[in-house]
Amino acid sequence: MLKKMTNRSCVSFGAGLLAIALVATPAFAQDSCCADGAKGEGCADKGEGKEGCADMAKGKKEGACCKDGGEAAEAAGQTIEAALFQATDVVPNAYPLDVCAVSGGELGEMKDIVVKEFDGREARFCCGGCVSKFEADQEKYWAKVDEKIIEQQRDWYPLDKCVISGGELGGMGDPIELVYNNRLVRLCCGGCIKSFKADPVKHFAKVDEQVIAKYAADYPLDKCAISGESLDSMGGPQNVVVANRLVQVCCGGCIKSVLKNPAKYIAMVDEALAAKKGTSKKGKVGG
C-alpha cells in the first residue's frame, strides 16, 4: 500500500511533468457505454482497486467504459492523455525505482511505502524516518537517486543522437546524462540542457516515439499487465512510456495503474523478456 505525502497539489501539472506517450488515443466520454445502465453488459470492475475493464458492450468504442483512465475525456476531441492530467492522484513521472530513496532497501519490505513529492518530483521511501533524512539533505539523496535512474534507464534509451541538436551522442565527448523528473535524457553537450528544459514535454515526446518504434515489435506480453485481457481486446494496445520503457495495456483505464507503480510493471516486462530470450538476467534483452 502507498501512503502519499504531498507538499503541493497534483491537480496542476507543470510542463516538465509530462513524460508518457499515449499514441493514437481517441477521445472517449466516461461511462458512455454504460449510459443505458447495462453495467453487467459493458462495464465490469476487475482486479484490485478496480484496475481493469472487462468485456466491452457491443458496438462501443474501445476504452469508453473504463473509469480508471483519469477524468472523463470530453467528446469534443479531448484525448485520454489530456484527461489523465485532470486526475488528482496520478503523477506521470512516478518514482521508477523499486528501492527506497534513502536506505536503498526494497520498497514494501518493512511496511507501507511512503510517497512524497518535492517541487513536483516524486520520491518513495520504506518508512517515515527515511523521509526526514531525505528532507534534511535533498541534494545528497537526489544525486543517489539520479545515479540509480541513469543505471536503470541508460541501456534502454532509444536514441543515438541528441534530441536537441540532432548531433551524434559522443560526438562532442561523453554524452550529458540528465535526469529530469525521474526520466533520463541524453544530450550531446551541456549547451543543450537549457533548450531541453525550455520545453521538456516536446523533447520527451520525441524520445517516447522512438521507444515505441524500437520496442513495440518485440514486446513480450500479449496480455495487459493490469487486467489480464488480451492487448487487442479493446482496440489496443495502448502504449505507455514510463522510465524510458514501453508498457502496453489494453485500454485507457489501465494507464493510471502503470503510472502509479512503474517499477512493478517494468519488472513484469523484464521477466517476460527474459523468458522469451532464454535468460534469467535482468536488464536489456534484445533490441
VOPAGU-2260 file (C-alpha; in pm, 1 decimal, decimal comma):
REM VOPAGU-2260
SITE   aa  ch    i         X         Y         Z
SITE  MET   A    0       0,0       0,0       0,0
SITE  LEU   A    1     116,7     351,5     -80,2
SITE  LYS   A    2      92,1     636,2     165,9
SITE  LYS   A    3     107,4     963,1     -20,4
SITE  MET   A    4     250,9    1279,3     132,7
SITE  THR   A    5     246,8    1597,4     -70,7
SITE  ASN   A    6     395,2    1942,9     -42,4
SITE  ARG   A    7     168,4    2063,8    -318,1
SITE  SER   A    8    -141,2    1960,9    -506,5
SITE  CYS   A    9    -115,4    1723,8    -800,4
SITE  VAL   A   10    -406,1    1890,4    -975,0
SITE  SER   A   11    -188,8    2130,2   -1172,1
SITE  PHE   A   12      91,7    1952,7   -1354,4
SITE  GLY   A   13     379,2    2169,6   -1469,4
SITE  ALA   A   14     515,3    2138,1   -1818,3
SITE  GLY   A   15     808,3    1927,6   -1701,7
SITE  LEU   A   16     590,8    1654,5   -1558,3
SITE  LEU   A   17     464,9    1502,0   -1879,9
SITE  ALA   A   18     675,1    1205,4   -1980,1
SITE  ILE   A   19     439,3     938,7   -2102,7
SITE  ALA   A   20     329,4     852,9   -2452,2
SITE  LEU   A   21     -24,5     757,4   -2534,6
SITE  VAL   A   22     -15,6     718,8   -2909,0
SITE  ALA   A   23    -314,8     741,7   -3142,1
SITE  THR   A   24    -556,2     752,2   -2849,9
SITE  PRO   A   25    -910,5     850,3   -2942,4
SITE  ALA   A   26   -1129,4    1069,2   -2724,5
SITE  PHE   A   27   -1381,6     894,7   -2503,2
SITE  ALA   A   28   -1657,4    1009,4   -2271,5
SITE  GLN   A   29   -1653,5     839,9   -1932,9
SITE  ASP   A   30   -1914,6     564,8   -1891,5
SITE  SER   A   31   -2057,3     629,9   -2238,2
SITE  CYS   A   32   -2107,4     258,8   -2290,0
SITE  CYS   A   33   -2297,2     230,7   -1963,6
SITE  ALA   A   34   -2537,0     517,5   -2014,7
SITE  ASP   A   35   -2823,6     275,3   -2052,7
SITE  GLY   A   36   -2746,6     124,8   -1714,0
SITE  ALA   A   37   -2644,2    -210,2   -1859,0
SITE  LYS   A   38   -2329,3    -224,4   -1648,6
SITE  GLY   A   39   -2317,7    -601,8   -1647,6
SITE  GLU   A   40   -2303,4    -596,8   -2025,1
SITE  GLY   A   41   -2047,5    -329,5   -2085,3
SITE  CYS   A   42   -1855,4    -238,8   -1770,8
SITE  ALA   A   43   -1723,8    -466,2   -1500,7
SITE  ASP   A   44   -1491,7    -373,0   -1219,1
SITE  LYS   A   45   -1198,5    -607,1   -1229,9
SITE  GLY   A   46    -890,1    -668,8   -1019,0
SITE  GLU   A   47    -756,2    -486,7    -716,8
SITE  GLY   A   48    -870,3    -128,9    -690,2
SITE  LYS   A   49   -1094,5    -164,6    -999,0
SITE  GLU   A   50    -778,1    -155,8   -1209,7
SITE  GLY   A   51    -915,8    -317,2   -1519,0
SITE  CYS   A   52   -1210,3    -300,9   -1752,9
SITE  ALA   A   53   -1374,5    -622,1   -1870,2
SITE  ASP   A   54   -1585,6    -704,7   -2175,5
SITE  MET   A   55   -1697,8    -404,5   -2373,0
SITE  ALA   A   56   -2056,8    -355,6   -2483,7
SITE  LYS   A   57   -2127,9    -444,7   -2845,3
SITE  GLY   A   58   -2064,9    -165,9   -3089,4
SITE  LYS   A   59   -1898,8      62,3   -2834,3
SITE  LYS   A   60   -1559,1     220,3   -2888,9
SITE  GLU   A   61   -1261,3      78,6   -2706,0
SITE  GLY   A   62   -1188,9     216,5   -2362,0
SITE  ALA   A   63   -1511,6     413,4   -2334,6
SITE  CYS   A   64   -1630,3     237,3   -2021,7
SITE  CYS   A   65   -1300,4     236,7   -1837,6
SITE  LYS   A   66   -1340,8     462,4   -1537,1
SITE  ASP   A   67    -983,9     441,8   -1417,1
SITE  GLY   A   68    -816,9     632,0   -1701,0
SITE  GLY   A   69    -834,1     965,3   -1520,3
SITE  GLU   A   70   -1116,9    1214,2   -1551,5
SITE  ALA   A   71   -1355,0    1173,9   -1843,9
SITE  ALA   A   72   -1238,1    1291,1   -2181,6
SITE  GLU   A   73   -1490,8    1521,7   -2335,0
SITE  ALA   A   74   -1639,4    1417,2   -2667,1
SITE  ALA   A   75   -1508,3    1738,8   -2822,4
SITE  GLY   A   76   -1169,5    1591,2   -2900,8
SITE  GLN   A   77   -1001,7    1559,9   -2561,5
SITE  THR   A   78    -771,0    1259,0   -2552,1
SITE  ILE   A   79    -722,7    1024,3   -2259,4
SITE  GLU   A   80    -375,6    1175,4   -2227,5
SITE  ALA   A   81    -523,9    1520,1   -2169,4
SITE  ALA   A   82    -793,3    1385,6   -1940,9
SITE  LEU   A   83    -539,3    1198,8   -1730,8
SITE  PHE   A   84    -386,6    1524,9   -1618,9
SITE  GLN   A   85    -710,5    1631,3   -1455,7
SITE  ALA   A   86    -684,0    1344,6   -1205,8
SITE  THR   A   87    -564,6    1429,1    -857,1
SITE  ASP   A   88    -384,3    1105,5    -772,2
SITE  VAL   A   89    -166,2    1037,7   -1074,6
SITE  VAL   A   90     190,8    1153,5   -1115,5
SITE  PRO   A   91     307,0    1083,1   -1473,1
SITE  ASN   A   92     672,2    1081,2   -1368,0
SITE  ALA   A   93     623,2     846,9   -1077,9
SITE  TYR   A   94     931,5     726,0    -892,0
SITE  PRO   A   95    1057,2     440,5   -1114,0
SITE  LEU   A   96    1281,8     251,9    -871,7
SITE  ASP   A   97    1189,8     -43,3    -651,9
SITE  VAL   A   98    1419,2      67,8    -367,2
SITE  CYS   A   99    1391,8     338,9    -101,6
SITE  ALA   A  100    1539,9     676,2    -199,2
SITE  VAL   A  101    1739,4     684,0     126,6
SITE  SER   A  102    1807,8     335,7     262,7
SITE  GLY   A  103    1827,4     154,4     -70,2
SITE  GLY   A  104    1615,0    -122,4      78,2
SITE  GLU   A  105    1341,0    -288,2    -123,6
SITE  LEU   A  106    1019,1     -92,0    -110,8
SITE  GLY   A  107     738,9    -265,4      76,1
SITE  GLU   A  108     977,6    -493,0     264,0
SITE  MET   A  109     924,9    -324,9     601,4
SITE  LYS   A  110     578,0    -168,5     582,5
SITE  ASP   A  111     365,5      54,6     364,1
SITE  ILE   A  112     553,1     255,4     103,1
SITE  VAL   A  113     566,0     628,8     174,1
SITE  VAL   A  114     530,2     853,8    -130,5
SITE  LYS   A  115     616,7    1222,5    -125,0
SITE  GLU   A  116     662,0    1495,1    -383,7
SITE  PHE   A  117     935,6    1756,4    -373,2
SITE  ASP   A  118     868,9    2050,1    -605,3
SITE  GLY   A  119     665,0    1825,6    -832,0
SITE  ARG   A  120     910,7    1534,7    -837,2
SITE  GLU   A  121     811,3    1213,3    -664,5
SITE  ALA   A  122    1027,5    1001,7    -433,8
SITE  ARG   A  123     935,8     685,0    -243,9
SITE  PHE   A  124    1055,2     562,6      93,1
SITE  CYS   A  125    1045,2     248,5     303,3
SITE  CYS   A  126     944,1     438,3     617,4
SITE  GLY   A  127     876,1     781,9     763,2
SITE  GLY   A  128    1223,7     800,2     914,6
SITE  CYS   A  129    1377,5     798,9     569,6
SITE  VAL   A  130    1156,8    1088,7     463,5
SITE  SER   A  131    1307,6    1302,8     740,8
SITE  LYS   A  132    1661,5    1208,8     638,2
SITE  PHE   A  133    1584,6    1293,0     276,0
SITE  GLU   A  134    1437,7    1630,3     366,4
SITE  ALA   A  135    1747,3    1714,5     569,4
SITE  ASP   A  136    1980,9    1665,6     272,2
SITE  GLN   A  137    1785,5    1655,6     -52,3
SITE  GLU   A  138    2085,3    1730,9    -273,7
SITE  LYS   A  139    2271,5    1426,1    -146,1
SITE  TYR   A  140    1982,2    1184,5    -182,9
SITE  TRP   A  141    1858,5    1314,2    -518,2
SITE  ALA   A  142    2211,6    1260,4    -651,4
SITE  LYS   A  143    2196,8     896,7    -537,2
SITE  VAL   A  144    1851,3     851,0    -687,9
SITE  ASP   A  145    1971,9    1003,2   -1015,6
SITE  GLU   A  146    2263,6     759,8   -1029,9
SITE  LYS   A  147    2024,6     467,0    -996,4
SITE  ILE   A  148    1784,1     608,8   -1255,0
SITE  ILE   A  149    2067,3     656,5   -1504,8
SITE  GLU   A  150    2180,6     298,8   -1448,4
SITE  GLN   A  151    1822,9     173,7   -1482,1
SITE  GLN   A  152    1738,7     365,4   -1800,0
SITE  ARG   A  153    2065,0     413,1   -1993,4
SITE  ASP   A  154    2063,9      83,7   -2184,4
SITE  TRP   A  155    1700,8     132,9   -2285,8
SITE  TYR   A  156    1746,9     486,6   -2413,0
SITE  PRO   A  157    1636,6     461,8   -2777,3
SITE  LEU   A  158    1831,7     741,9   -2945,2
SITE  ASP   A  159    2194,3     762,5   -3056,2
SITE  LYS   A  160    2152,0    1129,1   -3145,8
SITE  CYS   A  161    2087,9    1434,2   -2930,3
SITE  VAL   A  162    1716,6    1514,7   -2910,3
SITE  ILE   A  163    1801,4    1887,0   -2926,3
SITE  SER   A  164    2081,1    1929,7   -3181,2
SITE  GLY   A  165    2049,9    1607,0   -3376,3
SITE  GLY   A  166    2423,1    1552,0   -3330,8
SITE  GLU   A  167    2568,1    1209,7   -3257,3
SITE  LEU   A  168    2583,3    1125,0   -2887,8
SITE  GLY   A  169    2952,4    1100,4   -2805,3
SITE  GLY   A  170    3049,9    1325,3   -3092,8
SITE  MET   A  171    3147,2    1602,3   -2851,3
SITE  GLY   A  172    3283,6    1386,1   -2573,1
SITE  ASP   A  173    3082,5    1180,8   -2328,6
SITE  PRO   A  174    2708,5    1246,9   -2358,5
SITE  ILE   A  175    2537,6    1453,3   -2090,1
SITE  GLU   A  176    2304,8    1229,0   -1888,9
SITE  LEU   A  177    2033,7    1448,4   -1742,1
SITE  VAL   A  178    1766,7    1314,1   -1509,0
SITE  TYR   A  179    1460,3    1532,2   -1539,5
SITE  ASN   A  180    1166,6    1446,1   -1313,5
SITE  ASN   A  181    1264,8    1078,8   -1289,4
SITE  ARG   A  182    1338,9    1040,6   -1662,5
SITE  LEU   A  183    1677,5    1011,5   -1828,1
SITE  VAL   A  184    1754,1    1215,4   -2137,8
SITE  ARG   A  185    2093,6    1201,0   -2310,7
SITE  LEU   A  186    2229,7    1514,8   -2476,0
SITE  CYS   A  187    2537,0    1583,8   -2687,1
SITE  CYS   A  188    2667,0    1866,8   -2469,6
SITE  GLY   A  189    2594,0    2094,9   -2176,7
SITE  GLY   A  190    2476,7    2365,4   -2413,3
SITE  CYS   A  191    2163,8    2161,9   -2493,3
SITE  ILE   A  192    2045,4    2142,1   -2132,4
SITE  LYS   A  193    1883,9    2486,8   -2136,7
SITE  SER   A  194    1699,3    2413,8   -2461,7
SITE  PHE   A  195    1571,8    2083,0   -2325,3
SITE  LYS   A  196    1443,1    2239,4   -2004,2
SITE  ALA   A  197    1266,2    2512,0   -2200,9
SITE  ASP   A  198    1023,8    2252,7   -2342,9
SITE  PRO   A  199    1073,9    1906,9   -2187,7
SITE  VAL   A  200     727,3    1787,3   -2293,2
SITE  LYS   A  201     811,1    1840,3   -2660,2
SITE  HIS   A  202    1150,2    1672,4   -2636,4
SITE  PHE   A  203    1035,0    1375,9   -2428,2
SITE  ALA   A  204     759,9    1320,3   -2684,0
SITE  LYS   A  205    1034,0    1262,4   -2943,3
SITE  VAL   A  206    1205,7    1014,8   -2711,6
SITE  ASP   A  207     875,8     836,6   -2648,3
SITE  GLU   A  208     809,0     795,4   -3020,1
SITE  GLN   A  209    1144,1     622,9   -3057,3
SITE  VAL   A  210    1090,1     399,5   -2752,1
SITE  ILE   A  211     768,9     273,4   -2910,5
SITE  ALA   A  212     923,7     237,3   -3255,9
SITE  LYS   A  213    1218,6      41,2   -3118,2
SITE  TYR   A  214    1048,9    -189,4   -2868,2
SITE  ALA   A  215     687,1    -241,2   -2976,4
SITE  ALA   A  216     762,0    -511,7   -3235,1
SITE  ASP   A  217     936,2    -735,9   -2980,0
SITE  TYR   A  218     709,7    -656,6   -2684,8
SITE  PRO   A  219     697,3    -986,6   -2494,0
SITE  LEU   A  220     344,4    -983,7   -2348,5
SITE  ASP   A  221      21,5   -1049,3   -2537,1
SITE  LYS   A  222    -199,4    -969,0   -2239,4
SITE  CYS   A  223    -249,7    -649,2   -2045,1
SITE  ALA   A  224     -29,1    -637,5   -1736,2
SITE  ILE   A  225    -316,3    -480,1   -1540,4
SITE  SER   A  226    -638,9    -651,1   -1643,6
SITE  GLY   A  227    -508,1    -974,4   -1791,2
SITE  GLU   A  228    -718,5    -913,0   -2101,9
SITE  SER   A  229    -574,5    -955,5   -2449,7
SITE  LEU   A  230    -392,4    -640,7   -2558,7
SITE  ASP   A  231    -614,1    -611,2   -2866,1
SITE  SER   A  232    -939,5    -690,4   -2684,5
SITE  MET   A  233   -1044,3    -326,2   -2676,0
SITE  GLY   A  234    -892,0    -198,2   -2996,3
SITE  GLY   A  235    -548,6    -152,8   -2843,4
SITE  PRO   A  236    -285,5    -185,6   -2740,0
SITE  GLN   A  237    -233,8     146,5   -2567,5
SITE  ASN   A  238     135,5     237,0   -2548,0
SITE  VAL   A  239     262,4     383,8   -2222,4
SITE  VAL   A  240     623,0     500,6   -2196,2
SITE  VAL   A  241     746,9     528,2   -1840,5
SITE  ALA   A  242    1112,0     545,4   -1729,5
SITE  ASN   A  243    1207,7     512,7   -2098,8
SITE  ARG   A  244    1038,9     173,4   -2107,1
SITE  LEU   A  245     738,5      57,1   -2303,8
SITE  VAL   A  246     444,1     -97,0   -2121,0
SITE  GLN   A  247     138,6    -189,7   -2325,9
SITE  VAL   A  248    -211,0    -205,3   -2179,5
SITE  CYS   A  249    -549,5    -298,4   -2320,4
SITE  CYS   A  250    -727,2      33,3   -2266,1
SITE  GLY   A  251    -704,3     381,6   -2123,1
SITE  GLY   A  252    -845,3     261,9   -1793,1
SITE  CYS   A  253    -527,4      68,8   -1717,0
SITE  ILE   A  254    -285,6     354,5   -1778,2
SITE  LYS   A  255    -323,0     505,5   -1432,5
SITE  SER   A  256    -219,2     181,0   -1265,2
SITE  VAL   A  257     106,0     173,3   -1464,6
SITE  LEU   A  258     184,0     532,2   -1368,6
SITE  LYS   A  259     116,8     464,0   -1001,8
SITE  ASN   A  260     364,9     178,7    -983,1
SITE  PRO   A  261     600,4     177,3   -1283,9
SITE  ALA   A  262     864,5     -41,1   -1117,6
SITE  LYS   A  263     614,3    -325,2   -1077,8
SITE  TYR   A  264     514,2    -331,0   -1442,4
SITE  ILE   A  265     866,4    -275,0   -1574,4
SITE  ALA   A  266     965,1    -584,2   -1374,2
SITE  MET   A  267     682,8    -781,1   -1535,8
SITE  VAL   A  268     806,1    -683,0   -1882,0
SITE  ASP   A  269    1164,7    -773,2   -1783,6
SITE  GLU   A  270    1056,8   -1117,8   -1664,1
SITE  ALA   A  271     867,1   -1181,3   -1987,0
SITE  LEU   A  272    1163,5   -1063,6   -2194,8
SITE  ALA   A  273    1398,5   -1290,6   -2003,1
SITE  ALA   A  274    1168,7   -1587,0   -2057,9
SITE  LYS   A  275    1131,7   -1506,9   -2427,2
SITE  LYS   A  276    1506,8   -1469,9   -2480,4
SITE  GLY   A  277    1602,6   -1758,6   -2256,7
SITE  THR   A  278    1794,5   -1561,2   -1996,3
SITE  SER   A  279    1734,7   -1513,6   -1626,7
SITE  LYS   A  280    1937,3   -1196,2   -1608,2
SITE  LYS   A  281    1757,6    -864,9   -1560,0
SITE  GLY   A  282    1839,1    -575,7   -1785,3
SITE  LYS   A  283    1838,8    -504,9   -2153,8
SITE  VAL   A  284    1734,9    -802,3   -2360,8
SITE  GLY   A  285    1720,6    -784,5   -2737,6
SITE  GLY   A  286    1655,1    -450,1   -2909,2
